[in-house]
């Protein structure tokens, strides 16, 4: 009987319950039950993804990865131990693709295959709106450095303003800042999903009722030749001007070429569906696996989430204000609201512009006009990441 009781006691001692409330992390001057808190955070993220529909395709894998990594004693993220003869945990291997920037680049391939650059080609001036909407990236970069983050950490935080999760993850890992990856990823994808809540107040603040009611002329048709030449020319020009952006811009344009060339339908469909979906699952789990209590429950996490929000707000403001300049220069033919769509959240930011415009003028259709700066924002954020990467690797 004593042997059985000892076995039950040993089993209880090795269960996750034995460590659930024992492991504490220091948050400032307060000790928190780390695993327990992070399990609650994971459940909240699952609720937001499933119950509220906030970016569920990536937030569900991220949240479940966080759930897995905060179940004590599972060993799911442990590295291999040759001395003990044990192999690494599953998520240790899954994380390899994020650690070496493989997943974000493959996701850019899928995004390129999904993206129609026609509205941008029909109105090339909207490229400038995509660039203006990177304003928040550099504001947050300066602010993060002022708050005590080093330059590489500040760059990783600033890129959240582009509202592009894969680019945020890519730049963070490329700069070797894996310790802040969980907060960066959660902030980037959270603000992407909150575009319909965050952007409308700033759009209304910096535009008048008359501005929001402006109708724009119908876009011209874009030829097949233009659609094929664009990804090739864009890759060459971006690659020669800013070589550091080639991995992101190059794969984005390769995916788009598969879509537009007309002879690689199977590859285009694979990039849009199977390849993109599988990579999204693994990227989400990899990011979630970094959200262990000891890494995530820090004062720096709150600072990063706050700075990410500031970055996103200023990106929206920068796009709208530059839209106002273009409205004046065009003699009132450009609706300044479309500048807010210059962030990378495709197509949510463009849909927000359409929704706000129809509250002022129900017959106004700005969706395709807003898609121009919206897809330009994808390129713009990748270029902004390339600029930061170039500057910080030249002057580490």
C-alpha positions as CSV (number, residue, x, y, z in Angstrom):
1,X,0.0,0.0,0.0
2,X,2.8,2.3,0.9
3,X,4.4,1.7,-2.5
4,X,1.1,2.7,-4.3
5,X,0.8,5.8,-2.2
6,X,4.4,6.8,-3.0
7,X,3.7,6.3,-6.8
8,X,0.6,8.5,-6.6
9,X,2.6,11.1,-4.8
10,X,5.4,11.0,-7.4
11,X,2.9,11.3,-10.2
12,X,1.3,14.3,-8.5
13,X,4.7,15.9,-8.0
14,X,5.4,15.5,-11.7
15,X,2.1,16.9,-12.9
16,X,1.6,20.3,-14.2
17,X,-0.5,21.3,-11.3
18,X,2.5,21.1,-9.0
19,X,4.2,23.9,-10.9
20,X,1.2,26.0,-12.1
21,X,1.2,28.3,-9.1
22,X,4.7,27.7,-7.9
23,X,6.5,29.4,-10.8
24,X,6.4,33.2,-10.3
25,X,7.8,36.0,-12.4
26,X,8.8,39.4,-11.2
27,X,6.7,42.2,-12.8
28,X,8.3,45.4,-11.5
29,X,8.2,44.9,-7.8
30,X,5.3,42.4,-7.8
31,X,5.5,38.6,-8.1
32,X,2.9,37.0,-10.4
33,X,1.9,33.4,-10.9
34,X,3.5,33.2,-14.3
35,X,2.0,30.1,-15.9
36,X,-1.4,30.8,-14.6
37,X,-1.5,34.4,-15.9
38,X,-0.3,33.4,-19.3
39,X,-2.9,30.6,-19.6
40,X,-5.5,33.3,-19.0
41,X,-3.9,35.5,-21.6
42,X,-4.0,32.6,-24.1
43,X,-7.7,32.0,-23.4
44,X,-8.4,35.7,-23.9
45,X,-6.6,35.7,-27.2
46,X,-8.6,32.6,-28.3
47,X,-11.8,34.4,-27.3
48,X,-10.9,37.5,-29.3
49,X,-10.0,35.3,-32.3
50,X,-13.0,33.0,-32.2
51,X,-15.7,35.0,-30.4
52,X,-14.9,38.4,-32.0
53,X,-13.2,37.4,-35.2
54,X,-10.0,39.4,-34.6
55,X,-7.5,38.1,-37.2
56,X,-8.5,34.5,-36.4
57,X,-6.3,32.8,-39.1
58,X,-3.1,33.7,-37.2
59,X,-4.4,34.7,-33.7
60,X,-5.8,31.1,-33.1
61,X,-2.5,29.4,-33.7
62,X,-0.6,32.1,-31.7
63,X,-3.0,31.8,-28.8
64,X,-2.9,28.0,-28.8
65,X,0.9,28.0,-29.1
66,X,0.9,30.3,-26.0
67,X,-1.4,27.8,-24.3
68,X,0.9,24.9,-25.1
69,X,4.1,26.6,-23.9
70,X,2.6,27.6,-20.6
71,X,1.5,24.1,-19.6
72,X,4.3,23.4,-17.0
73,X,6.7,20.5,-17.4
74,X,5.5,19.5,-20.9
75,X,9.0,19.9,-22.5
76,X,7.3,21.0,-25.8
77,X,9.9,23.7,-26.4
78,X,12.9,22.1,-24.8
79,X,16.2,21.9,-26.7
80,X,17.8,18.5,-27.3
81,X,20.0,17.2,-24.5
82,X,22.6,14.9,-25.9
83,X,24.0,14.1,-22.4
84,X,20.6,12.9,-21.2
85,X,19.8,11.3,-24.5
86,X,16.6,13.3,-25.0
87,X,15.4,14.9,-28.3
88,X,14.0,18.4,-28.6
89,X,10.4,19.3,-28.1
90,X,8.1,19.7,-31.1
91,X,7.8,23.5,-30.8
92,X,11.5,23.9,-30.6
93,X,11.7,22.6,-34.2
94,X,8.7,24.6,-35.3
95,X,10.3,27.8,-34.0
96,X,13.3,27.2,-36.4
97,X,11.3,28.6,-39.3
98,X,10.5,31.9,-37.4
99,X,14.0,32.1,-36.0
100,X,15.6,32.0,-39.4
101,X,12.9,34.3,-41.1
102,X,11.6,31.5,-43.3
103,X,7.9,31.7,-42.4
104,X,7.4,35.5,-43.0
105,X,9.1,35.3,-46.4
106,X,6.9,32.4,-47.5
107,X,3.8,34.3,-46.3
108,X,4.9,37.2,-48.5
109,X,4.8,34.8,-51.4
110,X,1.2,33.9,-50.6
111,X,0.2,37.6,-50.1
112,X,1.7,38.4,-53.5
113,X,-0.3,35.7,-55.1
114,X,-3.5,37.0,-53.4
115,X,-2.9,40.7,-54.2
116,X,-4.3,42.6,-57.2
117,X,-2.0,45.5,-57.9
118,X,-4.4,46.8,-60.6
119,X,-5.8,49.7,-58.6
120,X,-2.2,50.9,-57.8
121,X,-1.2,50.6,-61.4
122,X,-4.3,52.5,-62.5
123,X,-3.4,55.4,-60.2
124,X,0.3,55.2,-59.6
125,X,0.3,58.4,-57.5
126,X,-1.2,56.5,-54.7
127,X,2.3,54.9,-54.2
128,X,3.0,58.2,-52.3
129,X,0.2,57.5,-49.9
130,X,1.6,54.1,-49.1
131,X,4.9,55.8,-48.3
132,X,3.3,58.5,-46.2
133,X,1.5,55.9,-44.1
134,X,4.9,54.7,-42.8
135,X,5.2,57.9,-40.8
136,X,4.2,56.1,-37.6
137,X,7.1,53.6,-38.0
138,X,9.7,56.3,-37.6
139,X,7.8,58.2,-34.9
140,X,7.6,55.0,-32.8
141,X,11.2,54.2,-33.6
142,X,12.3,57.5,-32.1
143,X,9.9,57.2,-29.2
144,X,11.1,53.7,-28.3
145,X,14.7,54.7,-28.4
146,X,13.8,57.7,-26.1
147,X,12.2,55.3,-23.6
148,X,15.4,53.3,-23.3
149,X,15.1,50.6,-26.0
150,X,18.3,50.1,-28.0
151,X,18.2,51.0,-31.7
152,X,17.5,47.5,-32.9
153,X,14.7,47.0,-30.4
154,X,13.3,50.4,-31.3
155,X,13.3,49.5,-35.0
156,X,11.4,46.3,-34.3
157,X,8.8,48.2,-32.3
158,X,8.5,50.9,-34.9
159,X,7.7,48.6,-37.8
160,X,4.4,47.7,-36.0
161,X,3.1,51.0,-37.4
162,X,3.0,49.4,-40.8
163,X,0.3,47.0,-39.6
164,X,2.1,44.1,-41.2
165,X,2.7,41.1,-39.0
166,X,5.1,39.1,-41.2
167,X,7.3,42.1,-41.7
168,X,7.3,42.9,-38.0
169,X,8.4,39.3,-37.3
170,X,11.0,39.3,-40.1
171,X,12.7,42.5,-39.0
172,X,12.7,41.6,-35.3
173,X,14.4,38.2,-36.0
174,X,16.7,39.7,-38.6
175,X,17.9,42.2,-36.1
176,X,18.4,39.5,-33.5
177,X,15.7,40.7,-31.1
178,X,13.9,37.5,-30.4
179,X,13.5,38.4,-26.7
180,X,10.8,40.9,-27.7
181,X,9.2,38.9,-30.5
182,X,6.1,37.8,-28.5
183,X,5.1,41.4,-27.7
184,X,5.9,42.6,-31.2
185,X,3.8,39.8,-32.9
186,X,0.8,40.2,-30.5
187,X,0.8,44.0,-30.9
188,X,1.2,43.8,-34.7
189,X,-1.6,41.3,-35.3
190,X,-3.9,42.9,-32.7
191,X,-3.7,46.3,-34.3
192,X,-4.2,44.7,-37.7
193,X,-7.4,43.2,-36.5
194,X,-8.5,46.4,-34.7
195,X,-8.2,48.6,-37.9
196,X,-12.1,49.1,-38.1
197,X,-12.0,50.4,-34.5
198,X,-8.8,52.5,-34.5
199,X,-8.9,54.2,-37.9
200,X,-12.3,55.9,-38.2
201,X,-11.9,58.4,-35.4
202,X,-8.6,59.6,-36.9
203,X,-10.1,59.8,-40.4
204,X,-13.0,61.9,-39.1
205,X,-10.6,64.1,-37.0
206,X,-8.4,65.1,-39.9
207,X,-11.1,65.3,-42.7
208,X,-14.2,67.4,-43.0
209,X,-17.7,66.2,-43.9
210,X,-17.1,67.7,-47.4
211,X,-13.8,65.9,-47.8
212,X,-15.3,62.5,-46.9
213,X,-18.1,63.0,-49.5
214,X,-15.6,63.6,-52.4
215,X,-16.3,61.2,-55.4
216,X,-13.3,60.0,-57.4
217,X,-13.3,59.3,-61.1
218,X,-13.5,55.6,-62.2
219,X,-10.1,53.9,-62.5
220,X,-8.7,53.1,-66.0
221,X,-8.4,49.5,-67.1
222,X,-4.9,48.0,-66.5
223,X,-3.5,45.8,-69.3
224,X,-2.1,42.3,-68.9
225,X,1.3,43.5,-70.0
226,X,1.4,46.1,-67.2
227,X,0.4,43.5,-64.7
228,X,3.2,41.2,-65.8
229,X,5.9,43.8,-66.1
230,X,5.1,45.5,-62.7
231,X,6.4,42.7,-60.4
232,X,9.5,42.2,-62.5
233,X,10.4,45.9,-62.6
234,X,9.5,46.5,-59.0
235,X,11.8,43.7,-57.9
236,X,14.7,44.9,-59.9
237,X,14.3,48.6,-58.9
238,X,13.8,47.8,-55.2
239,X,16.6,45.3,-55.2
240,X,19.1,47.7,-56.7
241,X,18.0,50.7,-54.6
242,X,17.7,48.8,-51.3
243,X,19.1,45.3,-51.4
244,X,18.0,44.6,-47.8
245,X,14.4,44.5,-48.9
246,X,14.9,41.9,-51.6
247,X,13.7,38.9,-49.5
248,X,10.3,40.5,-48.7
249,X,9.7,42.5,-51.8
250,X,11.1,39.8,-54.1
251,X,8.9,37.1,-52.8
252,X,5.9,39.4,-52.7
253,X,6.4,40.2,-56.4
254,X,7.2,36.5,-57.3
255,X,3.9,35.5,-55.9
256,X,2.2,38.3,-57.8
257,X,3.9,37.2,-61.0
258,X,2.6,33.7,-60.5
259,X,-0.9,35.3,-60.3
260,X,-0.7,37.6,-63.3
261,X,1.5,35.7,-65.9
262,X,-1.4,33.4,-66.8
263,X,0.8,30.2,-67.2
264,X,1.3,29.2,-63.6
265,X,-2.3,28.9,-62.3
266,X,-1.5,25.7,-60.3
267,X,1.5,27.4,-58.6
268,X,-0.5,30.6,-57.9
269,X,-3.4,28.6,-56.4
270,X,-0.9,26.6,-54.2
271,X,0.8,29.8,-53.0
272,X,-2.6,31.4,-52.2
273,X,-4.0,28.3,-50.4
274,X,-1.9,25.3,-49.3
275,X,1.5,26.9,-48.9
276,X,0.1,30.1,-47.3
277,X,-2.2,28.2,-45.0
278,X,0.4,25.7,-43.8
279,X,3.0,28.4,-43.2
280,X,0.4,30.5,-41.3
281,X,-0.2,27.6,-38.9
282,X,3.5,27.0,-38.2
283,X,4.2,30.8,-37.9
284,X,1.4,31.2,-35.4
285,X,2.5,28.3,-33.3
286,X,6.1,29.5,-33.5
287,X,5.2,32.9,-32.3
288,X,3.0,31.5,-29.6
289,X,5.8,29.3,-28.4
290,X,7.8,32.3,-27.5
291,X,5.0,33.6,-25.2
292,X,6.3,31.8,-22.1
293,X,5.6,33.6,-18.8
294,X,9.2,34.5,-18.1
295,X,9.6,36.2,-21.5
296,X,6.1,37.9,-21.8
297,X,5.3,39.1,-18.3
298,X,7.7,42.1,-18.3
299,X,7.2,45.9,-18.1
300,X,8.8,46.1,-21.5
301,X,5.8,44.2,-23.0
302,X,3.4,46.9,-21.9
303,X,5.7,49.6,-23.3
304,X,5.9,47.7,-26.7
305,X,2.1,47.3,-26.9
306,X,1.7,51.0,-26.1
307,X,4.3,52.1,-28.6
308,X,2.8,49.8,-31.3
309,X,-0.5,51.6,-30.9
310,X,1.2,55.0,-31.2
311,X,3.0,53.8,-34.3
312,X,-0.3,52.6,-35.9
313,X,-2.2,55.8,-35.0
314,X,0.5,58.0,-36.5
315,X,0.7,55.9,-39.6
316,X,-3.0,56.5,-40.1
317,X,-2.6,60.2,-39.4
318,X,0.4,60.5,-41.8
319,X,-1.6,58.9,-44.6
320,X,-4.6,61.1,-44.1
321,X,-2.6,64.3,-43.9
322,X,-0.7,63.4,-47.1
323,X,-4.1,62.7,-48.7
324,X,-5.1,66.2,-47.8
325,X,-2.0,67.5,-49.6
326,X,-2.9,65.4,-52.7
327,X,-6.5,66.6,-52.6
328,X,-5.2,70.2,-52.8
329,X,-2.7,69.5,-55.5
330,X,-5.3,67.6,-57.6
331,X,-7.9,70.4,-57.3
332,X,-10.2,68.3,-55.1
333,X,-10.2,65.2,-57.2
334,X,-8.7,62.9,-54.6
335,X,-10.5,62.0,-51.4
336,X,-8.0,62.4,-48.6
337,X,-9.5,59.5,-46.7
338,X,-7.8,57.0,-49.0
339,X,-4.5,57.9,-47.4
340,X,-5.5,56.1,-44.2
341,X,-5.5,52.8,-46.3
342,X,-1.7,53.2,-46.9
343,X,-1.0,50.8,-44.0
344,X,-0.5,47.2,-44.9
345,X,-3.7,45.8,-43.4
346,X,-5.1,44.5,-46.7
347,X,-8.0,44.7,-47.5
348,X,-9.4,45.8,-44.1
349,X,-8.0,49.4,-44.2
350,X,-9.6,49.9,-47.7
351,X,-12.9,48.6,-46.4
352,X,-12.8,51.0,-43.6
353,X,-12.5,53.9,-46.1
354,X,-15.4,52.6,-48.0
355,X,-17.6,52.3,-44.9
356,X,-16.7,55.8,-43.6
357,X,-17.3,57.3,-47.1
358,X,-20.8,55.8,-47.4
359,X,-21.9,57.2,-44.1
360,X,-21.4,60.7,-45.7
361,X,-22.4,59.8,-49.2
362,X,-24.2,56.4,-49.6
363,X,-23.6,56.4,-53.4
364,X,-19.8,56.9,-53.1
365,X,-17.6,53.9,-53.9
366,X,-14.0,54.4,-52.8
367,X,-13.0,50.7,-52.2
368,X,-10.9,50.3,-55.4
369,X,-9.4,53.7,-55.0
370,X,-8.4,52.9,-51.4
371,X,-6.9,49.5,-52.6
372,X,-4.2,51.4,-54.4
373,X,-2.6,52.9,-51.3
374,X,-3.5,49.8,-49.4
375,X,-1.4,47.4,-51.6
376,X,1.3,50.2,-51.9
377,X,1.5,50.0,-48.1
378,X,2.6,46.4,-48.2
379,X,5.5,47.4,-50.4
380,X,6.1,50.5,-48.3
381,X,6.3,48.6,-45.0
382,X,8.8,46.1,-46.6
383,X,10.9,49.0,-47.9
384,X,10.7,50.7,-44.5
385,X,12.0,47.5,-42.9
386,X,14.8,47.4,-45.5
387,X,15.8,50.9,-44.7
388,X,16.0,50.2,-40.9
389,X,17.8,46.9,-41.5
390,X,20.3,48.6,-43.8
391,X,21.0,51.5,-41.4
392,X,21.3,49.3,-38.3
393,X,23.5,46.6,-39.9
394,X,25.8,49.3,-41.3
395,X,25.9,51.1,-38.0
396,X,25.3,48.4,-35.3
